[in-house]
């Protein structure tokens, strides 16, 4: 047996598929299958049950795979120990993020790369559901996502931690009849045309609103948030947003959009945070990048509370 075989087994267990493991490890399916068969023969046990739906560990396989993952984690620790100096730290951080974190993410990247120039960052922008799937299938290492409204079976293999709980707001144009209000209720906004972010949580929130308060005039949905904000700024609609994502938004800062707290509707807040695959090696590079992200968030939050950045609400 060898480390290469262990890596193959770990990838198959993680993804539940030989073909997906093949793609991620950049090896042939015939090669990984042969290697797996040789290891099973050497151990004298069957590690996986194979079916047209994929691969699932056998009872004995689960025990062996847990030990294999422990060994691979120790190997990574040995590699990282040899790179203890900041300038020597290498590796890769694959990071997926939704639009609500872009403000703090960009500054975190600049700071991190200044201190760790040899670490490769791979950043992708996706919605929370796609990020969760990427984490489960090892296409990304860390994700910034909505933490609310997920089915338990979707997230049972993930470690998740809340970074911020942010309230919902309504964005209106500066010439809107609603712009002078201190807060907005469902009754205030229900007669106005709406635009909506085309995402799992946003669509759920909108449907939840309609179920409780009645139909809305939704003129369009889009994943192009700049288009939504521009439409609202021109006075043609209103829309729901997350306060955290709008604090430093240029449309808010220049006064074209007015962000108003939304009351008398549940849920009042949404949790945003980070997620990673549980029981997967948490590399030093990943931990350090997450530390930089949290430092930037803490600075951002402190500035907001002391009034050093533009307020998204009043």
Secondary structure, 3 states (H helix, E strand, C coil): CCHHHHHHHHHHHHHCCHHHHHHHHCCCHHHHHHHHHHHHHHHCCCCEEEECCEEEECHHHHHHHHHHHHHHHHHHHHHHHCCCCHHHCCEEEEEEECHHHHHHHHHHHHHHHHHCCCEEEEEEECCHHHHHHHHHCCCCCEEEEECCCCCHHHHCCEEEEEEEEEEEEEEEECCCCCCCCCEECHHHHCCCEEEEECCHHHHHHHHHHHHHHCCCEEEEEECCHHHHHHHHHCCCCEEEEEHHHHCCCHHHHCCCEEEEEECCCCCCEEEEEEEEECCCCCCHHHHHHHHHHHHHHHHHHHHHHCCCCCCCCC
